[in-house]
């Protein structure tokens, strides 16, 4: 059994050289990154009772970034003192991420692996699943693998897209066909998952939801914001019991 969908991996491998081009194919992710990081840091400081004035907020925390791509989240987490491991099923993505981390003088452990292939002796405090679950082959196996890699009382973030009529209009027709933010075919609407479906699967793996937020794009300000609207993008923060 595997979580790797070769067609999905090939899509992102074909774009690997564009990860750090802020005006390239991954421009939407660069725009998305600040609000994701703001939310994640807020939940981490609350859960682990970290003082916000601490210089290196993530010091002494082991973080696993699954589907790390070119390292857009791994690098900020490392700069904040986290001990970061980034894994991706695309070898090209890992090469790009590794080279960029060296140029940025950051020590990040990048591995060409999927979560079920990762056999770590010491488990992680935090797992990041950001815009990845809609691309995996076997979601149940994926979440079980995450559970096995996370410490008890560890924190996991799962960000994805809801399966609604609104998400089809905005994430497929809008983002891919009209605005051309993403290459056509980046997403398959049928692979999107409703929050209640995802929460049920997480509960089955002994996770408790600590928070859930929608992430909305504001076209007037040209930036993303947190919201209670879960109809398109949303992120779940969950704790391993």
C-alpha positions in Angstrom: 0.0 0.0 0.0 1.2 3.5 -0.8 0.0 7.1 -0.5 1.9 8.1 -3.7 -0.2 9.1 -6.7 2.4 9.1 -9.5 0.3 11.4 -11.8 0.0 14.0 -9.0 3.7 13.8 -8.2 4.5 14.3 -11.9 2.4 17.5 -12.0 4.5 19.1 -9.3 7.8 17.6 -10.5 7.2 19.4 -13.9 7.0 22.7 -12.0 9.8 22.1 -9.5 12.1 24.8 -10.9 9.4 27.5 -10.2 9.0 27.0 -6.4 10.9 30.1 -5.4 9.7 32.4 -8.3 7.3 34.7 -6.5 5.7 35.6 -9.8 5.7 32.1 -11.3 3.4 29.2 -11.1 3.5 29.1 -7.3 2.7 32.7 -6.9 -0.7 31.8 -5.1 1.3 29.8 -2.5 3.6 32.7 -1.9 0.6 34.9 -1.3 -1.0 32.2 0.8 2.1 31.6 3.0 1.8 34.6 5.5 -1.7 33.7 6.7 -0.8 30.0 7.0 2.3 30.8 9.0 0.4 33.3 11.2 -2.3 30.7 12.0 0.2 27.8 12.6 2.4 29.9 14.9 -0.7 31.0 16.9 -1.8 27.5 17.5 1.7 26.2 18.3 2.3 28.9 20.9 -1.1 28.3 22.5 -0.8 24.5 22.5 2.8 24.3 23.7 2.4 27.4 26.0 5.2 29.3 24.4 5.8 33.0 25.2 5.2 35.0 22.1 8.1 37.3 22.9 10.6 34.4 22.7 13.0 35.0 19.8 13.1 31.5 18.4 9.5 30.4 18.9 10.0 26.9 17.7 13.2 26.1 19.5 13.4 22.5 20.8 10.4 21.4 18.6 10.7 18.7 16.0 8.7 19.5 12.9 7.8 17.3 9.9 6.6 19.1 6.8 5.0 16.5 4.5 4.7 17.3 0.8 7.2 20.1 1.5 7.6 21.0 -2.2 10.4 23.5 -2.6 10.4 24.3 1.1 8.1 27.3 1.3 7.0 26.4 4.8 10.0 24.4 6.0 12.3 27.4 5.7 10.3 29.9 7.9 9.8 27.1 10.5 13.6 26.5 10.5 14.3 30.3 10.8 12.2 30.3 13.9 14.3 27.7 15.6 12.4 24.5 14.7 14.3 21.3 13.9 12.7 20.7 10.5 12.4 17.6 8.4 10.8 18.0 4.9 9.7 15.1 2.9 8.3 14.9 -0.6 7.5 12.1 -3.0 9.0 14.2 -5.9 12.8 13.8 -6.1 13.0 17.1 -8.1 11.1 19.0 -5.4 13.6 17.7 -2.8 16.6 18.7 -4.8 15.2 22.3 -5.3 14.4 22.5 -1.6 17.8 21.3 -0.5 19.7 23.7 -2.8 17.6 26.7 -1.7 18.1 25.8 2.0 21.8 25.7 1.5 21.7 29.1 -0.3 19.7 30.4 2.7 22.1 29.0 5.2 19.5 26.8 6.8 19.9 23.3 8.2 16.8 21.3 7.1 16.7 17.6 6.7 15.1 17.0 3.3 14.2 13.4 2.3 12.7 11.9 -0.9 10.1 9.9 1.0 6.4 9.5 1.6 5.2 9.4 5.2 4.7 5.6 5.3 8.3 5.2 4.1 9.7 7.3 7.0 10.9 5.3 9.9 12.0 7.7 12.6 13.2 6.6 16.0 12.2 9.9 17.6 8.7 11.1 16.8 7.8 14.7 15.9 6.1 17.4 18.0 4.4 18.9 15.0 3.3 17.6 11.6 2.3 19.9 8.7 0.0 18.6 6.0 -0.5 21.7 3.9 -2.4 21.4 0.6 -1.3 17.8 0.3 -4.2 15.5 1.4 -6.2 16.3 -1.8 -3.2 14.8 -3.8 -2.5 11.6 -2.0 -3.6 8.1 -3.2 -4.8 6.6 0.1 -5.9 9.1 2.7 -6.6 6.6 5.4 -3.1 5.2 5.1 -1.7 8.7 5.0 -3.4 9.8 8.2 -2.4 6.5 10.0 1.2 7.2 8.9 1.0 10.7 10.3 -0.3 9.4 13.6 2.6 6.9 13.8 5.1 9.7 13.3 3.6 12.2 15.8 4.3 12.2 19.6 1.4 11.8 22.0 -0.2 15.3 22.6 1.6 16.4 19.3 0.0 18.9 17.1 -1.0 18.3 13.4 -2.1 20.9 10.9 -4.1 19.7 7.9 -5.0 22.4 5.3 -7.0 21.5 2.2 -10.1 22.4 0.1 -13.7 21.7 0.8 -15.8 19.8 -1.8 -18.6 22.3 -2.5 -20.1 24.1 -5.4 -18.3 27.2 -4.3 -14.9 25.5 -4.3 -15.6 24.2 -7.8 -16.3 27.8 -9.0 -13.4 29.4 -7.1 -10.6 26.8 -6.9 -11.2 25.1 -10.2 -12.9 27.5 -12.7 -11.6 30.7 -11.1 -8.0 29.8 -10.0 -7.2 27.5 -12.9 -9.3 28.5 -15.9 -10.1 32.2 -15.5 -7.3 33.8 -13.3 -4.7 31.2 -14.4 -3.2 31.3 -10.9 -2.6 27.5 -11.2 -2.0 25.3 -14.2 -5.2 23.7 -15.5 -5.6 20.2 -13.9 -3.7 21.1 -10.7 -6.8 20.0 -8.7 -9.4 17.3 -9.0 -12.7 18.5 -7.4 -13.6 14.9 -6.6 -10.6 14.6 -4.4 -11.5 17.6 -2.2 -12.8 16.6 1.2 -15.4 18.1 3.4 -14.3 19.2 6.9 -16.7 16.8 8.6 -15.4 13.9 6.5 -11.8 14.8 7.4 -12.6 15.3 11.1 -14.2 11.8 11.2 -11.1 10.2 9.6 -8.9 12.1 12.1 -11.1 11.0 15.0 -10.7 7.4 13.8 -7.0 7.8 14.1 -7.3 9.1 17.7 -7.0 12.8 16.9 -9.1 15.5 18.6 -9.8 18.8 16.7 -8.6 21.8 18.6 -9.5 24.4 16.0 -10.7 24.8 12.5 -10.6 28.0 10.4 -11.4 29.0 6.9 -8.9 30.9 4.8 -10.4 33.4 2.4 -8.8 35.6 -0.4 -9.7 39.2 -0.2 -9.5 40.6 -3.8 -9.7 44.2 -2.6 -6.6 43.9 -0.4 -5.1 41.2 -2.6 -4.3 39.0 0.4 -5.6 36.1 2.4 -7.4 36.3 5.8 -8.6 33.9 8.5 -12.4 33.4 8.4 -15.2 31.2 9.8 -16.2 30.4 6.2 -15.1 26.9 5.4 -16.6 26.6 1.9 -13.3 26.6 0.1 -9.9 26.6 1.8 -9.8 25.5 5.5 -7.2 24.3 8.0 -7.7 21.9 10.9 -5.5 21.9 14.0 -5.7 18.5 15.7 -4.0 16.9 18.7 -3.0 13.3 19.0 -4.6 11.8 22.1 
